[in-house]
Amino acid sequence: MSVGRKNYLFLGSDAGGERAATLYSLLGTAKLNGINPEAYLRHVLSVIADYPVNRVDELLPWRVQL
């Protein structure tokens, strides 16, 4: 998509591009699993600060219960 390529120029660095790609993939996976991406992101951001690091896989789109 040419619009995406143009927008990726403003991510600031290669690391920023990698983070954006990770986020797009995560939200795309949520959508493929029948989850509203906005609701999924809202849920994950609201619980992740206090979530145990050894259980973070429970927050993946195919495992989360909204």
TIVEX-481653 format. One record per atom (N, C-alpha, C): residue in one letter; x, y, z. Coordinates in steps of 0.05 Angstrom, whole numbers, padded with zeros to 5 digits, always signed. Example, Ala and Ser with C-alpha at 12.3 -4.5 7.8 and 13.67 -1.06 7.14 Angstrom:
BEGIN
A+00264-00114+00156/A+00246-00090+00156/A+00264-00066+00156/S+00257-00045+00142/S+00273-00021+00143/S+00258+00001+00157/
***
This chain:
BEGIN
M+00017-00023+00000/M+00000+00000+00000/M+00018+00025+00000/S+00015+00042-00019/S+00032+00065-00021/S+00029+00085+00001/V+00005+00088+00011/V+00000+00106+00034/V+00016+00096+00058/G+00015+00071+00063/G+00031+00060+00086/G+00060+00064+00083/R+00071+00060+00059/R+00099+00064+00055/R+00107+00093+00061/K+00091+00111+00052/K+00097+00139+00057/K+00096+00146+00087/N+00076+00135+00101/N+00074+00140+00130/N+00097+00127+00145/Y+00107+00105+00136/Y+00129+00091+00150/Y+00154+00108+00151/L+00157+00127+00133/L+00180+00144+00133/L+00182+00161+00158/F+00160+00165+00172/F+00159+00183+00194/F+00159+00168+00221/L+00166+00143+00221/L+00167+00128+00246/L+00192+00135+00263/G+00211+00147+00251/G+00234+00157+00266/G+00259+00140+00265/S+00256+00114+00263/S+00279+00096+00262/S+00271+00068+00254/D+00290+00051+00250/D+00284+00023+00243/D+00269+00010+00266/A+00277+00016+00291/A+00264+00005+00314/A+00235+00014+00315/G+00229+00039+00308/G+00202+00049+00308/G+00185+00034+00287/G+00197+00028+00264/G+00184+00013+00243/G+00178-00015+00252/E+00196-00027+00266/E+00192-00055+00277/E+00169-00055+00297/R+00168-00035+00314/R+00147-00033+00334/R+00120-00029+00321/A+00119-00012+00300/A+00094-00008+00286/A+00085-00034+00272/A+00104-00048+00260/A+00097-00073+00247/A+00086-00093+00267/T+00098-00094+00291/T+00088-00112+00312/T+00060-00105+00320/L+00055-00079+00324/L+00028-00070+00332/L+00008-00076+00310/Y+00014-00071+00285/Y-00004-00076+00263/Y-00010-00106+00261/S+00010-00123+00265/S+00006-00152+00264/S-00012-00161+00287/L-00007-00150+00311/L-00024-00158+00334/L-00053-00150+00330/L-00058-00126+00320/L-00085-00117+00316/L-00098-00131+00293/G-00083-00138+00272/G-00093-00154+00250/G-00101-00182+00259/T-00085-00193+00277/T-00091-00220+00288/T-00117-00219+00305/A-00120-00197+00320/A-00145-00194+00335/A-00169-00194+00316/K-00166-00179+00295/K-00188-00177+00276/K-00194-00204+00263/L-00174-00219+00256/L-00178-00246+00245/L-00191-00265+00264/N-00187-00260+00290/N-00199-00277+00311/N-00227-00267+00319/G-00238-00248+00305/G-00265-00238+00310/G-00267-00220+00334/I-00244-00207+00341/I-00244-00188+00363/I-00241-00160+00353/N-00256-00142+00364/N-00254-00114+00357/N-00226-00104+00365/P-00210-00096+00346/P-00182-00088+00353/P-00180-00065+00373/E-00199-00046+00372/E-00198-00024+00391/E-00204-00034+00419/A-00224-00051+00422/A-00231-00062+00448/A-00209-00080+00459/Y-00196-00095+00441/Y-00174-00112+00449/Y-00151-00095+00460/L-00143-00075+00445/L-00121-00057+00453/L-00128-00043+00479/R-00152-00034+00482/R-00161-00021+00507/R-00158-00040+00530/H-00167-00064+00527/H-00165-00084+00548/H-00136-00090+00555/V-00120-00096+00536/V-00092-00103+00541/V-00077-00080+00555/L-00081-00055+00545/L-00068-00033+00558/L-00077-00027+00586/S-00102-00035+00592/S-00112-00030+00619/S-00102-00051+00639/V-00094-00074+00630/V-00085-00095+00649/V-00055-00101+00648/I-00041-00093+00628/I-00014-00102+00624/I+00006-00092+00646/A+00001-00069+00657/A+00020-00058+00677/A+00022-00076+00701/D+00001-00088+00709/D+00001-00105+00733/D+00001-00135+00727/Y+00005-00142+00701/Y+00003-00170+00693/Y+00030-00184+00697/P+00030-00208+00707/P+00055-00223+00712/P+00068-00229+00685/V+00094-00224+00683/V+00109-00227+00658/V+00108-00256+00648/N+00107-00275+00666/N+00107-00303+00658/N+00080-00312+00648/R+00060-00295+00648/R+00033-00302+00638/R+00024-00283+00616/V+00042-00267+00605/V+00034-00247+00585/V+00023-00261+00560/D+00029-00286+00555/D+00018-00300+00532/D-00012-00303+00533/E-00023-00300+00557/E-00052-00301+00560/E-00066-00276+00548/L-00051-00256+00541/L-00062-00232+00530/L-00061-00232+00499/L-00052-00254+00487/L-00053-00256+00458/L-00081-00257+00448/P-00086-00248+00424/P-00114-00245+00414/P-00130-00272+00414/W-00117-00294+00410/W-00132-00319+00409/W-00137-00331+00436/R-00126-00318+00457/R-00130-00328+00485/R-00145-00309+00503/V-00147-00284+00495/V-00160-00265+00513/V-00190-00267+00512/Q-00202-00263+00535/Q-00232-00264+00537/Q-00241-00235+00543/L-00255-00223+00525/L-00265-00196+00529/L-00293-00196+00539/
***
